[in-house]
Amino acid sequence: MPIPPIPLGKLPPELLSRILAKAPVQDERVLLGPGLGLDCAVLDFGETLLVLKSDPITFATDQIGWYLVQVNANDIATTGATPRWLLVTALLPEGSATPSQVEGIASQVYIACQELGISLIGGHTEITNGLDHPILVGTLIGEVDRERLITPRGAMPGDRLLLTKGVPIEATAILAREFPDRLRSFLTEDELAQAQDFLHHPGISILRDAQIACGSGKVTAMHDPTEGGLACALWELAEASGHTLIVDLSTVPVPPLSARICQALNLNPLASIASGALLLTAPTDSAVAIQHSLSAEAIPCVELGSVEAGPAAVYQDTPLARIPFPRPERDEIAKLFA
């Protein structure tokens, strides 16, 4: 029987783990290399560490340039680093790319970089055969003082598990922007416009969330719930830290408009791409201070559960029992793009 092809979305974790186990890391300055749940690499340059991230934009097409900068900056922010320098690879579809389209994408990148204090330092552009929409890939470099570095490996038993804003902010914006005609039967034009504006309000950036959290108390780990949503992010954090996460899903904030869109399209909001929410861990005393500081800046933050000693796994607390929390095979919105 032929082996079925890999479905749209992230590589299966078992396959990715096998590949990354063979990756050559031959420089002692690599403090953090590739691994499940590790979104950034860290290089040792003395008292200042360099943090590097590479991420594409494949689902979204609207505001793709602005989008690219935000999602790469999010992962840099989860290490406690400041995003500094960006390289962009732009692959544009043969037969449909126009000068005005290219200039528009470039303008989006420039505006986002100016907003976040990032310098665009290079990259690559080309017209590519076989594409039906633009694909952008960013590589962003940040810097952080050695003693301020945070990685997903830092989560410790006893830590509280926190989540800012809610989920899935990113999926809400993408679905409203990419599939407006499918949603008009369920939403008014004002509601559709509001969902499209989720890109900015509450927004997919977590840079400010991370900066406030790090300035308010001891943060042991941070993670950006992207593809696969909160469900995948919980598993990635468990795998990176090597500990068990216990969550109460009844506490997860899902905006009513997001819930309606996911219900209309038969999608699980907890497994839909979710940039805009910051997942973090902190000791109990710090967790309280962090929640207070975020709330004072009008950034909602809830406690989802805790980190416990044990193997890398995620469990859900329910009124009747503690049950395994399944890892999604792929992001829910991939169903609509397949």
Buried (B, 14 or more C-beta within 10 A) or exposed (E): EEEEEEEBBBEBBEEBEEEBEEEEEEEEEEBBBEBBBBBBBBBBEEEEBBBBBBBBBBBBBBBBBBBBBBBBBBBBBBBBBBBBBBBBBBBBBEEEBEEEEBEBBBEBBBBBBEBBEBEBEEBEBEBBEEBEBBBBBBBBBBBBEEEEBBBBBBBBEBBBBBBBBBBBBBBBBBBBBBBBEBBEEEBEEEBBEBBBBBBEEBBBBBBBBBBBBBEBBBBBBBBBBBBBBBBBBBBBBBBBBBBBBBBBBEEBBBBEBBBBBBEBBEBBBBBBBBBBBBBBBBBEEBBBBBBEBBEEEEBBBBBBBBBBEBEBBBBBBEEEEEEEBEBBBBBBBBBBEE
